[in-house]
């Protein structure tokens, strides 16, 4: 009897597996009116994208309908690769209670908040993000839940807590001394040995990328400025330890002294880059480093400094000084030939409003096509996933978005995405 039951259960399991495999192998065809398959190249008209399972099986001219295929009609739409935001903070959003999240919310709370923000981000057309700061446990749990299909959201690369000097931008600050001692960052470090240990601890925990705070920051409640906060030997130890274990290092950096010191140490990318100069541009071009300008964050804090009542005096002063500089910084970097990867710092700005960064990049002098390239071609290389995402080509993940107007004529069309597919699954279809 037991053998009979076991045989029946095995047969049922095999039948279920076969059905799942059949479902995975089902063919979907997208009829695209205009297809921007490889940003930077001219759009193609009346194309069919063949999707099987999670990946793109092929692209054919004209509207083809193979037998048994499910057809998605986007013949009136502009179809593009899913967008990539290289700088987000999914666990929170700037507001009156944000400073106290550390004391009032558990990693589980933050993961659930992150799940809600992840869904919002996906529905805005962003199918991949790099989450560069927040509770490490919550970030890892959310990343893995998205990968497992438990939570709808963008594919995530996670940094976890930033490597910071004691008292630096990513350390706890602005509270009483006993609170500071109790809640200091687990990746705060001093001296090369401690900094190497912080990097290795993050990699052991599962970090995909290492983020450091090479300078002071705007929203930390301390009057420590926005210039460099690490010594040369500390920067060198961080970069060397990360590279030795196959990880990139990206730096939150506003002040030029921190930007240039980090680049001299061999760093891979700069987040923000507010006060970069000609030497910064030279170093980025020499190193092949990316700039993630997060202009939206600068505009947001400058606006909030005049309207919000929850900013501290330190935050408000730095927001007024730094925020208005970031649009011109992006213009200088673009004119200087720096490679820009799209990033918003969402969590400072509202989640789901990521595409406003496209408008700001165009205001900074990029063409609409160049702005789209920052969130596709360039960002895919920046996050080291260009073999899988960033273009619509055979073999890549079926990450596909569409809008009903021409974004090359009006970049604001990207703020109203009508169709989102990630890994071959449709999440939005209006």
Buried (B, 14 or more C-beta within 10 A) or exposed (E): EEEEEEEEEEEEEEEEEEEEEEEEEEBBBBBBBBBBBBBEEEBBEEBBBBBBBBBBBBBEEEBBEEEEBEBBEBBEBBBBBBBBBBBBBBBBBBEEEBBEBBEEBEBEBBBBBBBBBBBBBBBBBBBBBBBBBBBBBBBBBBBBBBEEEEBBBBBBBBBBBBBBBEBBBBBBBBBEEEBBEEBBBEBBBBEBEBBBBBBBBBBEBEBBBBBBBBBBBBBBBBEBBBBBBBBEEBBBBBBBBBBEBEBBBBBBBBBBBBBBBBBBBBBBBBBBBBBBBEEBBBBBEEBEBBBBBBBBBBBBBBEBBEEBEEBBEBBBBBBBBBBBBBBBBBBBBBEBEBBBBBBBBBBBBBBBBBBBBBBBBBBBBBEBBBBBBBBBBBBBBBBBBBEBBBBBEEEBBBBBBBBBBBBBEEBBBBBEBBBBBBBBBBBBEE
